[in-house]
Amino acid sequence: MAKKSTILDLKELGEDVCEAGLSALEEGAQIVTDEAKSRVPVKTGRLRNSIHFKKINKGQKIRVIADAKDEKGFSYAPIIEFSPRINNPFMHDSLAARRAEVRQNIIDKIREAVHKHAKR
């Protein structure tokens, strides 16, 4: 009987850790999104307002996106980000600036889930 209980405990631990990891990943995406919004150059606010994150594969992957378009439907965020003439990367720099914080938050949330499970 002890073996069955251990298998159930491991299954619950795995579920708790996955849930904590996905939650921390979403929190990290919000941190990077907020940072990008604070760094993006603003003329009309359209580009800043277009920055958001999108969950993919049930939240196992998240992309931070800037998908503003001009009046003709042209997506111009990549030009602002990558053009050597404009030279104002806001997405890449946002991730670089907050990477350690996001990583540590994921580690902390997973560690917390493991410790909570161990105390049961």
C-alpha positions in Angstrom: 0.0 0.0 0.0 2.9 2.4 0.7 4.1 2.1 -2.9 0.7 3.3 -4.2 0.7 6.2 -1.9 4.2 7.2 -3.0 3.2 7.1 -6.7 0.2 9.3 -6.0 2.4 11.7 -4.0 4.9 11.9 -6.9 2.0 12.5 -9.3 0.7 15.3 -7.1 4.2 16.8 -6.7 4.6 16.8 -10.4 1.3 18.5 -11.0 2.1 21.1 -8.3 5.5 21.8 -9.7 4.1 22.2 -13.2 1.4 24.5 -12.0 3.9 26.6 -10.1 6.3 26.8 -13.1 3.5 27.8 -15.5 2.3 30.5 -13.1 5.8 31.8 -12.6 6.3 31.8 -16.4 3.2 33.9 -16.9 4.4 36.3 -14.1 7.7 36.6 -15.9 6.0 37.3 -19.2 4.1 40.1 -17.5 7.4 41.5 -16.0 9.0 41.6 -19.4 5.9 43.0 -21.0 5.8 45.9 -18.5 9.5 46.5 -19.0 9.1 46.6 -22.7 6.2 49.1 -22.4 8.4 51.3 -20.3 11.3 51.2 -22.8 9.5 51.6 -26.2 9.7 54.9 -27.9 6.3 56.6 -27.9 4.8 58.8 -30.6 1.1 57.8 -30.7 1.2 55.1 -28.0 0.0 52.5 -30.6 3.2 50.5 -30.4 3.4 50.6 -26.6 -0.3 49.6 -26.3 0.3 46.6 -28.7 2.8 45.0 -26.4 1.4 41.9 -24.7 2.1 38.3 -24.1 0.5 35.3 -25.7 0.3 31.8 -24.2 1.1 28.9 -26.5 0.7 25.2 -26.0 -1.5 25.6 -22.8 0.8 28.2 -21.4 3.9 26.0 -21.6 5.4 28.6 -23.9 4.8 32.3 -23.8 5.7 35.0 -26.3 5.9 38.7 -25.6 4.7 40.4 -28.7 4.5 43.9 -30.1 2.1 43.8 -33.0 1.2 47.4 -33.8 0.4 48.2 -37.4 0.2 51.5 -39.2 -2.8 52.8 -41.1 -1.8 50.6 -44.1 -1.6 47.5 -42.0 2.2 47.4 -41.9 3.7 45.8 -38.8 6.4 48.3 -37.8 7.6 46.9 -34.4 10.5 44.9 -36.0 11.8 48.1 -37.6 11.9 49.9 -34.3 13.5 46.9 -32.7 16.1 46.0 -35.3 16.8 48.9 -37.6 20.3 50.2 -37.3 19.0 53.7 -38.3 16.5 53.8 -35.4 18.6 51.7 -33.0 16.1 51.5 -30.2 15.7 47.9 -29.2 13.0 47.7 -26.5 12.0 44.0 -26.5 15.4 42.4 -26.4 16.7 44.9 -23.9 13.7 44.3 -21.7 14.2 40.6 -21.6 18.0 41.1 -21.0 17.3 43.6 -18.1 14.8 41.3 -16.3 16.1 37.8 -17.2 17.7 37.1 -13.8 14.6 38.3 -11.9 12.3 36.2 -14.0 14.6 33.1 -13.8 14.9 33.5 -10.0 11.1 33.9 -9.6 10.6 30.6 -11.6 13.1 28.8 -9.3 11.5 30.2 -6.2 8.0 29.3 -7.2 9.0 25.7 -8.1 11.0 25.4 -4.9 8.1 26.7 -2.9 5.8 24.1 -4.5 8.2 21.3 -3.6 8.5 22.5 0.0 4.7 22.8 0.4 4.3 19.3 -0.9 7.0 17.9 1.4 5.2 19.4 4.4 2.0 17.5 3.7 
